[in-house]
Amino acid sequence: MAKTARMEHPKPQMQRENWQNLNGEWDFAFDFGLSGVDRKFYERDGLDRKIQVPFCPESDLSGIGYKDFIPAVWYQKKVTLTAAQLKGTVRLHFGAVDYECLLWVNGHEAGSHKGGYVSFCLDITKYAKEGENVLTLCAKDDTRSGRQCKGKQSGLFYSHGCDYTRTTGIWQTVWLEFVPRAFVEKVYYYPNIAESSVTVRAVTVGEGILSAEASYQGKVCGKAQAKAEAGNATLNIPLSELHLWETGAGRLYDLKLTFGEDSVNSYFGMREIRLEGERVLINGKSVFQRLVLDQGFYPDGIYTAPSDEALLQDIRLSMEAGFNGARLHQKIFEERFLYHCDRMGYLVWGEQGNWGLDHSRADGLKCFLPEWMEALDRDFNHPAIVGWCPFNETWDYEGRRQDNDLLAIVYRMTKLFDTTRPCIDTSGNYHVVTDIYDMHDYEQDPAVFASTYEDFAKGGPLKDRMADRQTPVTGIPVFISEYGGIKWDVDGNLEDSWGYGDGPKTEEEYIARYKGLTDALLDNPHMFGFCYTQLYDVEQEVNGLYTYDRKPKMDMGIFREINSRKAAIEDER
C-alpha cells in the first residue's frame, strides 16, 4: 500500500493553485461507547491508532480493516501553516464523511456537518495559527437508525443479497485551500447552444470585478466580465467556436475565473437536455441511453477507489462492453469520477443512496432534503449528468408505505433548483410525480420479458407489474432502468452467491439470455434506453459482466456488439 494515496486535486471544476492535500496518515481511534466528547478526545495529543485517509476503517487500504458496526470514530492530524497561508481565508474541505461529524481546530469547536455522501467546507481562519495546528474530527454513523441514507451498506453484520460492507467516517479526500479575503465561492454554468454562448452565475465573498476567459484546446474563444455586488455576479460569454458535448466526446472548454486576487481554473461542456414526448434529446438529438448499473464499490477501498486511474478504468470497462453511460447507483459519486465522465462523454444519472431512510414518515424530509440539495448544488455543472434520481425502489419500510408527499416535495425541490435536467422521483417504484417513467424488471426468460412490452412496442399501453401501486404515465419517456442481473460466478459457486433467478449453465446460455433481454428493449421504438444490472460483481453479488476485481467474465466484444447493434436508432427516434 502506498504511504500516501489519492493526491490528485479532488475538485477539478474549482481548482486553485494554493491548496494542500491532507490525505495520508492520520491518528485514529474507535469510539464504541460514543463517549469521546465526554472524554475530550479533541484535547488529546494524538490518538491510539493510525489510519490511511481517505480510506474508511472497514477497508483494507485504511490499514485497519475492521468490519463490524462502528458507532463513532475519531481522527486527528497536525498541519503546519505559514504566515503567508494565513493572510487570507483558510478553508478546510472534506470530500465526504459518513455520517454526522464535528470538527475541532486547536481544541476549538469549528463546525459540523450531517450527511454521508456530499462534500462540505468549513472556514477555519478564526482558529488557525502560524506553525503547528491540530485538526480533530469525530464522525458518528448509524446505518440502522432509519434516520439517514445508507445506500447499499449492509444493515446486518455480514454482507448479504445486494447489500455490502459498510463505510464509516472519512472516505474522500481532505484538503486545505488558501483563498484571498474576497473570492469566488460558487459558480453555475448555463450553456446556450442556439446562441453559442454560456452564462456564468457566480456567488462571491466580497465585491469586485469578475472576469472569465473561455478557451478550447488552448485557443481563447470568449471573454466577459461583470461587477459582483451583494455576493452575486452574472456574465454571458459569446463563444467564437461551438464544440458540442456528446456521447463519447466530452469536448470540454477550459474556463479561467479571476476575481481580484482570486484565480480559479474550471471547465464546462456545451450540452443541453430536452424532453420531447417519449424522447430524451441531447443537443436536439435523440440518444438511446445504453446504461449499466455502477455501484461504486472497490474490493480494497469499499466506497473509495484506490486511485484516480481506478475511477477512469470503470468508465473504460463500461464503454468496452458497449454502454454509453451508467446509473450511479445508491451512492453520490466523488467529483473526480464525474470529471472523467465529463471528459469521456459518458452519460450518468445522479442518484442518492436513499436506502436505509424511513421514507414512510413525513419527517424523513429533514433527513433527506438538505443532503440531496447539497448534492444538486455540488454537481450541477457536470455535463455528464443527464438526469437526477433522488430515490430508488421505495419499498414498504417495516410494513409502512412511502409518504407520497415526501417524494413529491423532493421532486419539486429538485426541479425548482435545476430546470435543465429531468428528474425521476423514485426509480422502479413507486412513482408519485416524475418526468420519466421507469421500471425494474428482472424476468430471466427473454420470451416472457419481451411479451410484457409487446403491446407497448406496437403503440399500446405499458404494462407495469407494480400496477396496484402506480399507473404508467402516457406520452413521456419510458425505459427499463434495471434488468438482467444474470448470475455468473466465475468460480462456479452459485449456491453461496447472489443474483437474480437461476444462473445459466453455460456461457452460450448466458449470452443468449443477455441478447434476448437486451434485444427486446433495443427493438422497442417507444423505449429511450435501458440500464443493465450490472457492470461488475460486488462481494457476494455475482451478476456483473466483470468480476469484483474488474476482470472480464467473457469476451466483452460480444456484449459490445449486442449493445451497439442498433446504434443508428439514435438518429431514427
C-alpha positions as MATLAB code, in Angstrom:
seq = 'MAKTARMEHPKPQMQRENWQNLNGEWDFAFDFGLSGVDRKFYERDGLDRKIQVPFCPESDLSGIGYKDFIPAVWYQKKVTLTAAQLKGTVRLHFGAVDYECLLWVNGHEAGSHKGGYVSFCLDITKYAKEGENVLTLCAKDDTRSGRQCKGKQSGLFYSHGCDYTRTTGIWQTVWLEFVPRAFVEKVYYYPNIAESSVTVRAVTVGEGILSAEASYQGKVCGKAQAKAEAGNATLNIPLSELHLWETGAGRLYDLKLTFGEDSVNSYFGMREIRLEGERVLINGKSVFQRLVLDQGFYPDGIYTAPSDEALLQDIRLSMEAGFNGARLHQKIFEERFLYHCDRMGYLVWGEQGNWGLDHSRADGLKCFLPEWMEALDRDFNHPAIVGWCPFNETWDYEGRRQDNDLLAIVYRMTKLFDTTRPCIDTSGNYHVVTDIYDMHDYEQDPAVFASTYEDFAKGGPLKDRMADRQTPVTGIPVFISEYGGIKWDVDGNLEDSWGYGDGPKTEEEYIARYKGLTDALLDNPHMFGFCYTQLYDVEQEVNGLYTYDRKPKMDMGIFREINSRKAAIEDER';
ca = [
       0.000    0.000    0.000;
       1.328    3.421   -0.934;
       2.228    5.596    2.009;
       0.027    8.407    0.683;
      -2.808    7.882   -1.787;
      -5.245    9.952   -3.833;
      -3.114   13.079   -4.127;
      -4.832   14.466   -7.261;
      -6.978   17.591   -6.930;
     -10.438   16.427   -5.809;
     -12.463   19.256   -7.367;
     -11.375   19.918  -10.971;
     -14.179   22.413  -11.617;
     -12.951   24.718   -8.829;
      -9.185   24.337   -8.823;
      -6.831   26.868   -7.280;
      -3.050   26.773   -7.055;
      -2.942   27.415   -3.307;
      -4.179   24.184   -1.793;
      -2.791   21.384    0.360;
      -3.838   17.736    0.186;
      -4.194   16.226    3.676;
      -4.576   12.593    2.643;
      -2.179   10.092    4.165;
      -1.564    9.031    7.742;
      -3.820   10.411   10.470;
      -4.184    9.427   14.108;
      -7.341    7.404   14.648;
      -9.496    5.979   17.442;
     -12.671    3.928   17.705;
     -15.406    5.298   19.963;
     -17.718    2.360   20.563;
     -19.314    3.960   23.621;
     -19.943    7.356   21.993;
     -18.033    8.852   24.897;
     -15.194   10.595   23.076;
     -16.664   14.058   23.525;
     -17.112   13.486   27.259;
     -13.535   12.215   27.433;
     -12.374   15.272   25.454;
     -10.566   13.457   22.673;
     -10.330   16.842   20.946;
      -7.851   17.965   23.635;
      -5.611   14.925   23.267;
      -2.178   14.968   21.708;
      -2.587   12.019   19.401;
      -4.926    9.011   19.279;
      -4.163    5.332   19.809;
      -4.171    4.113   16.174;
      -3.104    5.192   12.707;
      -5.261    5.232    9.567;
      -4.661    5.990    5.904;
      -7.085    8.739    4.838;
      -9.229    8.841    2.695;
      -9.976    5.137    3.189;
     -12.652    4.107    5.688;
     -11.644    1.915    8.675;
     -13.597   -1.034    7.248;
     -11.326   -1.115    4.181;
      -8.005   -2.888    3.768;
      -6.403    0.250    2.312;
      -7.054    2.107    5.566;
      -4.623   -0.199    7.343;
      -7.350   -1.233    9.803;
      -9.946   -3.440    8.077;
     -12.475   -3.590   10.938;
     -15.768   -4.892    9.531;
     -18.212   -4.767   12.481;
     -20.590   -1.883   13.235;
     -18.809    1.295   14.325;
     -20.958    3.930   16.082;
     -18.259    6.631   16.074;
     -14.667    7.252   15.072;
     -12.107    9.965   15.709;
      -9.376   11.424   13.510;
      -6.516   13.778   14.295;
      -3.816   15.384   12.164;
      -1.174   18.023   12.780;
      -0.776   20.553    9.996;
       1.847   23.298    9.724;
       0.648   26.620    8.310;
       2.731   29.606    7.263;
       2.072   33.307    7.758;
       1.525   33.653    4.010;
      -1.161   30.960    4.058;
      -2.934   32.739    6.896;
      -3.125   36.120    5.116;
      -6.476   35.336    3.566;
      -9.154   32.746    4.323;
      -8.312   29.166    5.277;
     -10.930   26.659    4.089;
     -10.926   23.022    5.154;
     -12.668   20.706    2.662;
     -13.965   17.187    3.194;
     -14.957   15.189    0.118;
     -17.331   13.084    2.227;
     -17.649   11.903    5.825;
     -20.176    9.237    6.795;
     -22.336   10.340    8.520;
     -22.502   13.145   11.116;
     -19.284   14.885   12.081;
     -17.933   17.563   14.364;
     -14.604   19.375   13.868;
     -12.203   20.925   16.347;
      -9.239   23.107   15.369;
      -6.621   23.535   18.085;
      -9.176   22.399   20.629;
     -11.869   24.847   19.493;
     -15.128   23.595   18.038;
     -15.007   24.829   14.448;
     -18.033   23.403   12.644;
     -20.152   20.379   11.868;
     -21.888   18.594    9.009;
     -24.577   15.959    8.555;
     -24.802   13.728    5.504;
     -22.530   10.892    4.467;
     -22.348   11.409    0.704;
     -21.718   15.067   -0.031;
     -18.751   17.401    0.164;
     -18.562   20.278    2.598;
     -16.207   23.101    3.506;
     -15.537   24.844    6.828;
     -13.876   28.232    7.280;
     -11.232   27.648    9.972;
      -9.440   31.007    9.672;
     -10.575   32.093   13.134;
      -8.968   29.077   14.806;
      -5.846   28.595   12.674;
      -2.418   29.879   13.683;
       1.080   30.103   12.288;
       3.028   26.928   12.913;
       1.537   23.646   14.087;
      -2.244   23.213   14.063;
      -4.220   20.221   15.329;
      -7.301   19.118   13.388;
      -9.613   16.706   15.237;
     -12.743   15.188   13.744;
     -15.420   12.982   15.281;
     -17.785   11.105   12.950;
     -20.912    9.250   14.116;
     -22.699    6.679   11.968;
     -25.787    4.515   12.497;
     -26.935    2.710    9.366;
     -29.794    1.042   11.266;
     -31.459    4.188   12.612;
     -33.868    4.838    9.719;
     -32.797    8.478   10.017;
     -30.015    8.501    7.482;
     -29.325    7.321    3.949;
     -27.010    4.313    3.842;
     -27.304    3.153    0.252;
     -26.002   -0.386   -0.223;
     -24.297   -0.613    3.179;
     -25.414   -3.759    4.987;
     -27.734   -3.428    7.964;
     -26.646   -6.884    9.142;
     -23.238   -7.945   10.375;
     -22.480   -9.812    7.167;
     -22.933   -8.558    3.637;
     -25.984  -10.187    2.117;
     -28.052  -10.068   -1.064;
     -27.322   -6.727   -2.718;
     -26.050   -5.033    0.457;
     -22.331   -4.832    1.055;
     -19.600   -3.838    3.510;
     -20.244   -0.605    5.396;
     -18.296    2.664    5.315;
     -17.747    4.839    8.394;
     -16.075    8.230    8.695;
     -13.834    9.915    6.127;
     -13.980    8.269    2.712;
     -12.996   11.030    0.313;
     -10.098   13.454    0.086;
      -9.460   16.049    2.800;
      -7.732   19.245    1.728;
      -6.952   22.821    2.725;
      -7.495   25.753    0.435;
      -5.995   29.192    0.923;
      -8.015   31.984   -0.710;
      -7.980   35.799   -0.551;
     -10.476   37.602    1.653;
     -12.558   38.253   -1.460;
     -13.061   35.108   -3.536;
     -15.396   33.135   -5.776;
     -17.423   30.772   -3.621;
     -19.612   29.038   -6.235;
     -20.316   29.145   -9.946;
     -23.137   27.800  -12.099;
     -22.914   27.311  -15.873;
     -25.838   27.608  -18.301;
     -24.904   26.671  -21.894;
     -26.927   28.162  -24.736;
     -26.230   26.193  -27.894;
     -28.541   28.244  -30.148;
     -26.664   31.428  -29.233;
     -23.248   29.722  -28.986;
     -22.705   31.172  -25.537;
     -22.526   30.237  -21.891;
     -23.906   32.195  -18.947;
     -21.894   32.141  -15.736;
     -23.632   32.872  -12.458;
     -21.237   33.325   -9.559;
     -21.619   33.625   -5.816;
     -18.793   35.667   -4.333;
     -17.480   36.673   -0.953;
     -16.795   40.379   -1.296;
     -17.351   42.748   -4.207;
     -15.317   43.489   -7.313;
     -14.994   42.651  -10.997;
     -15.390   39.023  -12.038;
     -13.613   38.173  -15.302;
     -13.988   34.952  -17.259;
     -11.948   33.610  -20.154;
     -13.055   30.508  -22.049;
     -10.705   28.503  -24.246;
     -10.881   25.299  -26.272;
      -7.763   23.174  -26.656;
      -5.634   26.143  -25.696;
      -7.286   28.679  -28.011;
      -9.144   31.582  -26.374;
     -12.685   31.711  -27.762;
     -14.579   34.011  -25.419;
     -14.220   36.591  -22.657;
     -16.576   38.543  -20.432;
     -16.685   40.384  -17.141;
     -19.242   41.712  -14.710;
     -19.356   43.505  -11.399;
     -20.112   41.392   -8.349;
     -22.478   43.156   -5.987;
     -24.138   41.779   -2.840;
     -22.317   38.493   -3.394;
     -23.615   37.828   -6.909;
     -22.381   38.284  -10.455;
     -23.792   37.120  -13.787;
     -21.997   37.312  -17.101;
     -22.529   35.914  -20.589;
     -19.650   34.653  -22.716;
     -20.208   34.549  -26.502;
     -18.123   31.703  -27.951;
     -16.317   32.147  -31.258;
     -16.213   28.361  -31.691;
     -19.001   25.941  -30.811;
     -17.960   22.417  -29.800;
     -20.780   20.226  -28.535;
     -20.516   17.789  -25.638;
     -21.762   14.430  -26.932;
     -21.702   10.767  -26.015;
     -18.154    9.519  -26.462;
     -16.798   13.044  -26.980;
     -16.529   15.376  -23.992;
     -15.122   18.399  -25.864;
     -14.750   20.451  -22.707;
     -13.939   24.142  -22.621;
     -11.430   25.412  -20.095;
     -12.542   28.429  -18.088;
     -10.407   30.787  -16.038;
     -12.194   32.937  -13.474;
     -10.473   35.969  -11.948;
     -11.871   37.961   -9.050;
      -9.391   40.414   -7.579;
      -6.534   38.276   -6.245;
      -8.541   35.077   -6.609;
      -7.950   32.848   -9.629;
      -9.917   29.667  -10.347;
      -9.409   27.118  -13.117;
     -12.612   25.414  -14.208;
     -14.315   23.881  -17.238;
     -17.741   23.450  -18.820;
     -19.413   21.500  -21.607;
     -21.893   22.722  -24.202;
     -24.726   20.296  -23.601;
     -28.493   20.765  -23.400;
     -31.185   18.231  -22.473;
     -34.806   18.409  -23.540;
     -37.745   16.022  -23.303;
     -39.950   15.784  -26.364;
     -42.793   13.337  -25.979;
     -41.257    9.908  -25.484;
     -37.784   11.092  -26.468;
     -34.870   12.407  -24.430;
     -32.894   14.819  -26.588;
     -29.257   15.729  -26.042;
     -28.375   18.834  -28.029;
     -31.554   18.302  -30.033;
     -30.652   14.717  -30.960;
     -32.384   11.596  -29.677;
     -29.765    9.449  -27.984;
     -30.576    5.875  -26.992;
     -29.165    5.571  -23.490;
     -27.403    2.208  -23.175;
     -26.697    2.358  -19.465;
     -25.224   -0.032  -16.935;
     -25.643   -0.072  -13.163;
     -22.470    1.063  -11.368;
     -22.414    0.548   -7.583;
     -19.161    2.417   -6.922;
     -17.576   -0.275   -4.711;
     -13.966   -1.472   -4.677;
     -12.516   -4.652   -3.087;
      -9.745   -2.848   -1.206;
     -11.258    0.618   -0.678;
     -15.003   -0.205   -0.439;
     -16.616    3.209   -1.161;
     -13.259    4.747   -2.138;
     -11.393    3.983   -5.343;
      -7.763    3.068   -4.665;
      -6.579    5.507   -7.328;
      -7.718    8.067   -9.841;
      -6.909    5.543  -12.555;
      -9.384    3.091  -10.984;
     -12.165    5.646  -11.454;
     -11.268    6.092  -15.092;
     -10.958    2.339  -15.572;
     -14.602    1.722  -14.643;
     -15.722    4.114  -17.370;
     -13.455    2.439  -19.911;
     -14.684   -1.033  -18.942;
     -18.265    0.095  -19.408;
     -17.578    1.604  -22.814;
     -15.662   -1.504  -23.895;
     -18.837   -3.503  -23.209;
     -20.861   -1.188  -25.462;
     -22.507    1.059  -22.874;
     -22.583    4.840  -23.249;
     -23.377    5.656  -19.627;
     -24.410    4.468  -16.191;
     -26.828    4.820  -13.349;
     -24.577    5.767  -10.438;
     -26.482    3.562   -8.074;
     -27.389    4.236   -4.442;
     -24.397    6.487   -3.908;
     -23.324   10.045   -4.703;
     -20.041    9.511   -6.529;
     -16.965   11.638   -5.961;
     -16.274   14.609   -8.208;
     -13.156   13.067   -9.767;
     -15.341   10.306  -11.215;
     -17.761   12.871  -12.639;
     -14.805   14.792  -14.068;
     -13.729   11.710  -16.012;
     -17.325   11.178  -17.176;
     -17.328   14.772  -18.412;
     -14.073   14.245  -20.311;
     -15.122   10.921  -21.822;
     -18.624   11.957  -22.924;
     -20.135    9.340  -20.605;
     -23.810    9.739  -19.634;
     -24.654    9.346  -15.949;
     -27.693    9.682  -13.719;
     -27.085   11.270  -10.326;
     -28.716    9.319   -7.505;
     -28.801    9.436   -3.713;
     -28.224    6.332   -1.593;
     -31.695    6.571   -0.084;
     -31.918    3.001    1.209;
     -31.951    2.957    4.984;
     -34.078    6.079    5.273;
     -37.577    5.628    6.673;
     -39.481    7.203    3.773;
     -42.836    6.334    5.327;
     -42.593    9.309    7.671;
     -43.038   12.912    6.621;
     -40.151   13.978    8.870;
     -37.877   11.911    6.644;
     -37.757   15.108    4.611;
     -35.439   16.818    7.091;
     -33.058   13.863    6.922;
     -33.111   13.624    3.141;
     -33.627   17.023    1.558;
     -30.655   19.033    2.933;
     -28.104   16.466    1.781;
     -29.831   15.998   -1.565;
     -29.842   19.746   -2.219;
     -26.128   19.872   -1.395;
     -25.581   17.147   -3.979;
     -27.521   19.077   -6.629;
     -25.538   22.194   -5.803;
     -22.169   20.433   -5.926;
     -22.769   18.562   -9.187;
     -24.929   20.992  -11.169;
     -22.148   21.917  -13.614;
     -21.222   18.410  -14.756;
     -22.395   17.969  -18.361;
     -22.192   14.171  -17.976;
     -25.108   14.194  -15.546;
     -28.214   13.945  -17.725;
     -30.804   13.421  -15.006;
     -31.492   13.193  -11.288;
     -32.991   10.324   -9.324;
     -33.290   11.092   -5.596;
     -34.948    7.786   -4.599;
     -34.650    4.177   -5.715;
     -37.178    1.394   -5.080;
     -39.131    2.869   -2.194;
     -40.411   -0.450   -0.903;
     -42.528   -0.537    2.225;
     -40.458    0.361    5.270;
     -41.153   -2.141    8.071;
     -44.629   -2.652    6.606;
     -45.392    1.053    6.179;
     -45.906    2.553    2.740;
     -43.925    5.532    1.474;
     -45.069    9.035    2.290;
     -46.058   10.298   -1.156;
     -45.721   13.920   -0.095;
     -42.087   13.294    0.824;
     -41.296   12.075   -2.687;
     -43.333   14.812   -4.331;
     -41.661   17.586   -2.330;
     -38.173   16.275   -3.129;
     -39.089   16.049   -6.821;
     -40.419   19.627   -6.835;
     -37.392   20.979   -4.974;
     -35.124   19.221   -7.461;
     -36.965   20.813  -10.371;
     -37.008   24.188   -8.642;
     -33.231   24.126   -8.233;
     -32.409   22.628  -11.623;
     -34.646   23.420  -14.589;
     -32.126   21.989  -17.061;
     -32.463   18.245  -16.371;
     -35.251   15.664  -15.993;
     -35.966   14.117  -12.608;
     -37.225   10.619  -11.780;
     -38.877   10.778   -8.380;
     -38.115    7.158   -7.447;
     -36.583    4.627   -9.775;
     -38.603    1.481  -10.362;
     -41.298    2.035   -7.749;
     -43.356    3.720   -6.547;
     -43.784    6.777   -8.753;
     -45.657    9.817   -7.470;
     -44.683   12.556   -9.931;
     -41.945   12.066  -12.494;
     -40.564   13.377  -15.788;
     -39.623    9.872  -16.939;
     -41.440    6.614  -16.273;
     -39.011    3.824  -15.476;
     -39.455    0.272  -14.260;
     -37.286   -2.551  -12.945;
     -37.815   -5.979  -14.451;
     -35.653   -8.971  -13.552;
     -37.576  -11.577  -15.529;
     -34.952  -14.053  -16.753;
     -36.839  -15.683  -19.612;
     -36.306  -13.480  -22.710;
     -39.602  -14.591  -24.286;
     -41.646  -13.719  -21.195;
     -39.679  -10.481  -20.783;
     -40.360   -9.443  -24.385;
     -44.054  -10.311  -24.160;
     -44.502   -7.865  -21.272;
     -43.637   -4.942  -23.570;
     -45.034   -6.276  -26.841;
     -48.206   -4.183  -26.735;
     -46.235   -1.093  -25.745;
     -43.881   -1.621  -28.705;
     -46.920   -1.545  -31.008;
     -48.238    1.683  -29.521;
     -50.482    0.093  -26.904;
     -50.477    0.622  -23.133;
     -47.421   -0.013  -20.995;
     -47.767   -2.958  -18.612;
     -46.406   -2.371  -15.114;
     -46.109   -5.237  -12.652;
     -46.483   -2.680   -9.872;
     -49.871   -1.602  -11.269;
     -51.505   -1.954   -7.840;
     -49.343    0.929   -6.593;
     -48.593    3.058   -9.649;
     -50.147    3.849  -13.006;
     -47.985    4.323  -16.122;
     -47.957    7.874  -17.442;
     -48.556    8.079  -21.179;
     -46.706   10.366  -23.539;
     -43.483   10.705  -21.555;
     -40.134    8.905  -21.956;
     -40.026    5.294  -20.725;
     -37.177    2.908  -20.047;
     -36.332   -0.185  -18.063;
     -33.776    1.194  -15.647;
     -32.875   -2.179  -14.140;
     -32.986   -5.528  -15.887;
     -30.848   -8.620  -16.379;
     -28.803   -9.218  -13.252;
     -27.793  -12.599  -14.678;
     -25.890  -14.704  -12.156;
     -22.490  -15.932  -13.280;
     -19.844  -16.880  -10.741;
     -16.515  -17.468  -12.451;
     -15.702  -19.978   -9.705;
     -18.986  -21.812  -10.291;
     -20.142  -21.273   -6.707;
     -23.703  -20.143   -7.392;
     -25.152  -21.597   -4.182;
     -23.234  -19.153   -1.990;
     -23.603  -16.268   -4.416;
     -26.460  -13.855   -5.041;
     -28.126  -12.687   -8.231;
     -31.467  -12.748   -9.991;
     -33.107  -16.028  -10.978;
     -31.239  -19.208  -11.794;
     -27.830  -18.766  -13.307;
     -27.203  -20.110  -16.831;
     -25.365  -23.418  -17.112;
     -23.077  -22.414  -19.986;
     -21.546  -19.291  -21.488;
     -23.666  -19.808  -24.587;
     -26.821  -19.828  -22.478;
     -25.653  -16.698  -20.654;
     -25.015  -14.808  -23.897;
     -28.325  -15.928  -25.397;
     -30.199  -14.731  -22.322;
     -28.384  -11.389  -22.320;
     -29.065  -10.898  -26.029;
     -32.731  -11.867  -25.776;
     -33.403   -9.498  -22.899;
     -31.484   -6.609  -24.442;
     -32.876   -7.027  -27.949;
     -36.415   -6.733  -26.565;
     -35.550   -3.230  -25.359;
     -33.425   -2.156  -28.322;
     -36.198   -3.167  -30.717;
     -38.908   -1.294  -28.848;
     -39.456    2.075  -30.598;
     -41.129    3.521  -27.507;
     -38.151    2.968  -25.166;
     -35.473    5.662  -25.000;
     -32.927    3.483  -23.223;
     -32.121    0.685  -20.792;
     -29.907    0.038  -17.773;
     -28.384   -3.410  -17.300;
     -27.585   -4.793  -13.842;
     -24.604   -4.629  -13.521;
     -21.072   -3.619  -14.562;
     -19.100   -5.725  -12.062;
     -19.699   -8.129   -9.187;
     -19.749   -6.711   -5.671;
     -18.823   -9.147   -2.917;
     -21.471  -11.915   -2.930;
     -23.494  -10.358   -5.765;
     -22.259  -12.058   -8.935;
     -24.366  -10.551  -11.703;
     -21.657   -8.304  -13.124;
     -20.166   -8.531  -16.588;
     -16.825   -8.178  -14.822;
     -15.620   -9.721  -11.571;
     -15.235   -7.581   -8.472;
     -11.551   -7.055   -9.319;
     -12.630   -5.872  -12.790;
     -11.671   -8.938  -14.829;
     -13.960   -9.698  -17.816;
     -16.037  -12.844  -17.339;
     -16.361  -13.318  -21.103;
     -15.314  -11.591  -24.295;
     -16.604   -8.017  -23.946;
     -16.727   -7.738  -27.714;
     -19.815   -9.976  -27.635;
     -21.695   -7.590  -25.351;
     -20.419   -4.558  -27.214;
     -21.864   -5.946  -30.434;
     -25.218   -6.714  -28.777;
     -25.494   -3.338  -27.045;
     -24.408   -1.361  -30.115;
     -26.330   -3.399  -32.657;
     -28.767   -0.600  -33.368;
     -26.676    2.433  -32.590;
     -28.263    4.102  -35.605;
     -31.501    4.073  -33.651;
     -30.227    7.242  -32.015;
     -30.814    9.091  -35.281;
     -34.104    7.382  -36.045;
     -36.095    8.410  -32.976;
];
